[in-house]
Amino acid sequence: MQSYNSSLLGKIRRHIKNGGVIAYPTESCYGFGCDPFNYKAIKQILKIKRRDKAKGLIIIAASVDQLNQLIAPISANDKNKLKEYWPGFYSLLMPTTDKTLSILGGKHKTLAVRVSKHDLVRQICSFINMPIVSTSANYSGHKSIKTYRECVKQFGKKVLVLPGNTNFAKKPSTIIDWKTGKTLR
């Protein structure tokens, strides 16, 4: 099991709370992350990545409860059904709340959310007690970055790059529309 020490976790929390962007290992590649309630930080990710804001972003968390401010209330039956997907490699498109910044969903009226299975992602989200933005750490349209070294080389001057392994999944998370059950990626 991978883990960060309390000193690094404190640095991550301060960085995110101050509107900073991190690059961190996810199941399949490095990802860019920030506070999903900080508009300027989200805009910074889009700028660094050169990503079209219409595409939307994914939000990852350590638990379903961390998503409560971003997604519409979930019935007890649906919470039970979510256990089939989370923690895991499934990002689900779900209805949002009025607290969700529209920039997160891009042109979509839903938000892609995931409870991660990656130890380090879960540790970060638990320590800072909130979900984070998750989009692959690369320039839009380019190959995803798989290693700490490559991420530091490409983005180390722009973001706080965290060490860790990414080789748990060969491809990005599957995206499923929660309402229709249709697999989109």
C-alpha positions as CSV (number, residue, x, y, z in Angstrom):
1,M,0.0,0.0,0.0
2,Q,1.3,3.4,-1.0
3,S,1.0,6.3,1.4
4,Y,2.2,9.9,2.0
5,N,3.6,11.1,5.3
6,S,1.8,13.8,7.3
7,S,4.3,16.5,6.3
8,L,3.6,16.0,2.6
9,L,-0.2,15.7,3.3
10,G,-0.1,19.1,5.1
11,K,1.8,20.6,2.1
12,I,-0.8,19.2,-0.3
13,R,-3.7,20.6,1.8
14,R,-2.2,24.1,2.0
15,H,-1.5,24.0,-1.7
16,I,-5.0,23.0,-2.7
17,K,-6.7,25.3,-0.1
18,N,-4.6,28.2,-1.5
19,G,-5.9,27.5,-5.1
20,G,-3.0,25.5,-6.3
21,V,-3.0,22.6,-8.8
22,I,-1.5,19.2,-8.0
23,A,-0.5,16.4,-10.3
24,Y,-1.0,13.0,-8.6
25,P,-1.1,9.3,-9.5
26,T,-4.4,7.7,-10.4
27,E,-5.2,4.2,-11.4
28,S,-4.2,4.6,-15.0
29,C,-2.1,7.8,-15.3
30,Y,-1.1,11.0,-13.6
31,G,-4.0,13.4,-13.1
32,F,-4.3,17.2,-12.5
33,G,-6.3,18.1,-9.5
34,C,-7.6,21.1,-7.4
35,D,-10.4,22.2,-5.2
36,P,-13.6,21.7,-7.1
37,F,-15.1,24.8,-5.5
38,N,-12.3,27.1,-6.6
39,Y,-13.1,28.6,-10.0
40,K,-9.6,30.1,-10.5
41,A,-7.9,26.8,-9.8
42,I,-10.2,24.9,-12.2
43,K,-9.5,27.6,-14.9
44,Q,-5.7,27.1,-14.2
45,I,-6.0,23.3,-14.9
46,L,-7.8,24.1,-18.2
47,K,-5.1,26.6,-19.2
48,I,-2.2,24.2,-18.3
49,K,-3.8,21.3,-20.1
50,R,-5.0,23.5,-23.0
51,R,-8.4,21.8,-22.6
52,D,-11.7,23.0,-24.1
53,K,-13.8,24.1,-21.2
54,A,-16.9,22.5,-22.9
55,K,-15.6,19.0,-22.3
56,G,-16.1,19.0,-18.5
57,L,-14.0,17.3,-15.8
58,I,-14.2,14.4,-13.4
59,I,-14.4,14.7,-9.7
60,I,-12.9,12.0,-7.5
61,A,-13.4,11.3,-3.8
62,A,-12.6,8.9,-1.0
63,S,-16.2,8.3,-0.2
64,V,-19.7,8.9,-1.6
65,D,-20.3,11.4,1.3
66,Q,-17.6,13.7,-0.1
67,L,-19.6,14.1,-3.2
68,N,-22.8,15.3,-1.4
69,Q,-22.3,19.0,-2.1
70,L,-21.8,18.4,-5.8
71,I,-24.3,15.8,-6.8
72,A,-28.1,15.7,-6.3
73,P,-29.3,13.6,-3.3
74,I,-29.1,9.9,-3.7
75,S,-31.8,7.5,-2.6
76,A,-30.9,4.6,-0.2
77,N,-31.5,2.2,-3.1
78,D,-29.1,4.1,-5.4
79,K,-26.5,4.3,-2.6
80,N,-26.7,0.5,-2.5
81,K,-26.4,0.2,-6.2
82,L,-23.3,2.5,-6.2
83,K,-21.4,-0.2,-4.2
84,E,-21.3,-2.2,-7.5
85,Y,-19.1,0.6,-9.0
86,W,-17.2,2.2,-6.1
87,P,-14.6,2.3,-5.0
88,G,-13.4,1.5,-8.5
89,F,-12.6,2.5,-12.0
90,Y,-16.1,3.8,-12.9
91,S,-16.9,7.5,-13.3
92,L,-20.6,8.1,-13.2
93,L,-22.4,11.0,-14.8
94,M,-24.8,12.3,-12.2
95,P,-27.2,15.3,-11.7
96,T,-25.6,18.2,-9.9
97,T,-26.5,20.5,-7.0
98,D,-26.7,24.3,-7.2
99,K,-23.3,24.5,-5.5
100,T,-21.6,22.8,-8.4
101,L,-19.7,25.2,-10.6
102,S,-20.9,24.9,-14.2
103,I,-17.3,24.9,-15.5
104,L,-16.9,21.4,-14.0
105,G,-19.6,19.9,-16.2
106,G,-18.6,21.9,-19.3
107,K,-21.4,21.8,-21.8
108,H,-23.1,18.9,-19.9
109,K,-25.9,19.1,-17.4
110,T,-24.4,16.3,-15.3
111,L,-21.1,15.8,-13.5
112,A,-18.7,12.8,-13.8
113,V,-17.8,11.6,-10.3
114,R,-15.9,8.6,-9.0
115,V,-14.9,7.1,-5.6
116,S,-11.4,6.1,-6.3
117,K,-9.8,2.8,-5.5
118,H,-6.2,4.3,-5.6
119,D,-4.7,4.4,-2.1
120,L,-3.0,7.8,-2.6
121,V,-6.1,9.4,-4.0
122,R,-8.2,8.2,-1.1
123,Q,-5.5,9.4,1.3
124,I,-5.4,12.9,-0.2
125,C,-9.2,13.3,-0.3
126,S,-9.6,11.9,3.2
127,F,-6.9,14.2,4.6
128,I,-8.2,17.3,3.0
129,N,-11.8,16.2,3.7
130,M,-13.1,16.9,0.2
131,P,-13.1,15.6,-3.4
132,I,-10.7,16.9,-6.0
133,V,-10.9,17.6,-9.7
134,S,-9.4,14.8,-11.8
135,T,-8.3,15.1,-15.4
136,S,-5.3,13.4,-17.1
137,A,-2.0,15.3,-16.6
138,N,-1.2,16.0,-20.2
139,Y,-1.7,18.5,-22.9
140,S,-5.2,17.9,-24.4
141,G,-5.0,15.4,-27.3
142,H,-1.5,14.1,-26.2
143,K,-0.7,10.8,-24.5
144,S,-1.3,10.4,-20.8
145,I,1.6,10.6,-18.5
146,K,2.3,7.4,-16.5
147,T,5.3,8.3,-14.3
148,Y,6.3,10.8,-11.7
149,R,9.5,11.6,-13.5
150,E,7.8,12.4,-16.8
151,C,5.2,14.5,-15.0
152,V,7.9,16.5,-13.2
153,K,9.7,17.0,-16.5
154,Q,6.6,18.3,-18.3
155,F,4.7,20.1,-15.5
156,G,6.9,20.4,-12.5
157,K,7.3,24.2,-12.8
158,K,3.5,24.7,-13.1
159,V,2.0,22.3,-10.5
160,L,2.9,20.4,-7.3
161,V,3.8,16.9,-8.6
162,L,3.3,14.1,-6.1
163,P,5.1,10.8,-6.2
164,G,3.4,7.4,-6.7
165,N,2.5,4.5,-9.0
166,T,-0.2,4.6,-11.7
167,N,0.0,1.1,-13.2
168,F,-3.2,-0.4,-11.8
169,A,-5.4,0.1,-14.9
170,K,-4.4,0.0,-18.5
171,K,-7.0,2.6,-19.6
172,P,-8.9,5.6,-18.1
173,S,-12.0,5.0,-16.0
174,T,-15.2,3.8,-17.7
175,I,-17.7,6.6,-17.9
176,I,-21.4,5.6,-17.4
177,D,-24.5,7.8,-17.5
178,W,-26.1,7.0,-14.2
179,K,-29.6,7.8,-15.4
180,T,-29.6,5.7,-18.6
181,G,-26.9,3.1,-17.8
182,K,-25.2,3.8,-21.1
183,T,-21.4,3.5,-21.2
184,L,-19.9,6.6,-22.9
185,R,-16.2,5.6,-22.6
